[in-house]
Every structure is written in structure tokens, then in C-alpha cells.
Amino acid sequence: MTLSLQPSNSFKYNGVEDVVVTTFLDWTESDTVLLYNKPGGTIQKNLLCTNYNKDDITMIDILSVNDSMYRVSAYSGDNDSIIGIGWIYKSASIRVVARLYTPKENLLLYNNPNDRNSILSLTIAQLPVSGLLNVVDVNTGNGWIKVRINAASNVVEGWIPPNSYCGNPYTTCG
């Protein structure tokens, strides 16, 4: 198996080139996520996880990361209109979907981004029925994400490369 480590979408912020990591707010949550103007700053907006009246999921592009927050661009999954740009806490209900298409495929978890030795291999049957993976950290240098998964009555964490997840719930990213 060859891991693709090339960013598909990158930009420069404060002189550092980062990979944009596309995710979404968990549509099963009824809460809102607070969008701040800067770390420790003031609240700009309350982001709805889902606008049920329009069947619209809030998409989140993670632009950069600090210790406790992500710098993000939030936009409509329905029509791509920008909702806001700012900072959200890492504890927000941010999700991706595992890119597993057949029962023979496994999701490999790693100790660190760029690690070539997997620490755990999960089958489709071991993943949540929804296929949603909880994002707990992001490496914007290469697009790897750290996920927390409730798998077969165990909670596991590990890093996965960009070709192992899909940040768009409307497509299969296939």
C-alpha cells in the first residue's frame, strides 16, 4: 500500500504553507459551535451543525492549528456560501467519513503523522454504523488527521492519512 502524502489543496498563512483539511460538523448534533475572531477573542457566530430546514450540513475547512483551536472557513455544504472565517475549539463535533468501500478494506491507524507502521487495523464491521470518525487533531503540514473511534466497544485513537478519509458527507470521495 502506498500512502499519498501530497496535499491536494494548500495555502500560505503567516508565511507557512499549510494543507486545507476538509471536514464537517456532525449532523447528528443539535448543538451549535462557537466561531471566534481569534484565539481567546470574541464570538463572531454560532455555527449550526445542521440546518434541518434546508437539509444543509456545515462544512469546515481547517486552515491552521494551535494547541486548542483550529483556524477555519465554515461554509454551506449545500451551496458553498461562506458562513464565516475564524477559530473554533478542537473539542467541536468535527467529523470525517472513513473511505472504506468494500468489506475487504481496513482502516489503518498510526501513532504519528507520516508513520509507516500501523498500530491498528479496523474493518468496516468494527467502525460505527454511521461511518463517522471524530476528528481530535489535524496536521495541516501534510493533511493527516487524528481520529477517535468507538470501535467494537473500545475507544481507539490514531492518525490516518488523507487517502483514508473523506471530508465531504455528500460524496464518497471515491
C-alpha positions, -999 to +999 in steps of 0.1 A: +000+000+000+014+034-010+004+064+011-002+096-007+013+124+012+009+151-014-015+179-004-044+184-028-053+219-016-028+242+002-023+279+010+000+301+029-009+316+063+016+338+081+043+327+056+037+290+063+023+267+036-005+245+051-028+219+037-065+226+039-082+197+056-119+195+047-143+182+074-179+189+085-198+194+117-216+163+130-252+164+116-264+142+144-256+170+169-282+196+178-257+220+193-240+250+178-203+255+175-189+289+185-167+307+159-142+332+174-124+361+157-091+349+172-079+325+199-091+339+232-111+365+213-148+373+209-175+352+194-183+360+158-211+335+151-229+304+163-224+277+137-253+253+133-242+217+129-271+212+105-297+235+091-326+209+091-349+233+073-326+233+043-310+198+049-277+216+049-246+204+067-220+230+078-186+222+061-154+231+078-121+237+061-093+236+087-067+261+076-043+260+106-040+247+141-028+259+175-028+240+208-065+242+214-082+256+183-085+254+146-085+284+122-114+275+099-135+286+070-171+275+076-194+272+046-227+257+034-225+221+022-255+228+000-243+258-020-207+266-008-216+300+005-192+312+032-207+313+067-176+327+085-139+325+089-124+323+124-114+300+151-132+270+167-122+248+196-108+214+188-135+199+211-161+208+185-181+180+169-159+178+137-162+147+116-150+129+085-161+096+069-138+066+066-130+058+029-138+021+030-158+008+001-156-030+004-157-054+033-121-064+025-107-030+031-093-019+065-088+015+081-052+017+093-044+039+123-009+052+130+010+065+161+021+097+143+016+115+110+039+101+083+044+069+104+048+039+081+039+013+108+002+009+116-007+004+152-042-009+145-063-021+116-101-018+117-126-034+094-158-018+083-177-040+108-157-025+136-165+011+127-196+030+138-226+022+116-227+059+105-191+057+093-184+090+111-149+094+126-143+120+154-115+144+145-094+152+175-063+168+159-050+178+125-016+181+109-020+209+083+015+203+072+005+170+054-033+166+058-031+137+083-058+137+110-060+121+144-093+104+149-112+089+179-133+059+171-158+039+192-149+006+177-163-027+189-169-014+224-134+001+226-124+037+221-093+039+199-073+068+186-047+071+159-036+091+128-049+085+093-035+098+060-056+119+036-064+090+013-082+072+042-109+097+049-135+118+032-143+153+045-175+157+024-206+138+036-224+145+003-199+124-017-179+092-013-147+110-023-140+079-045 
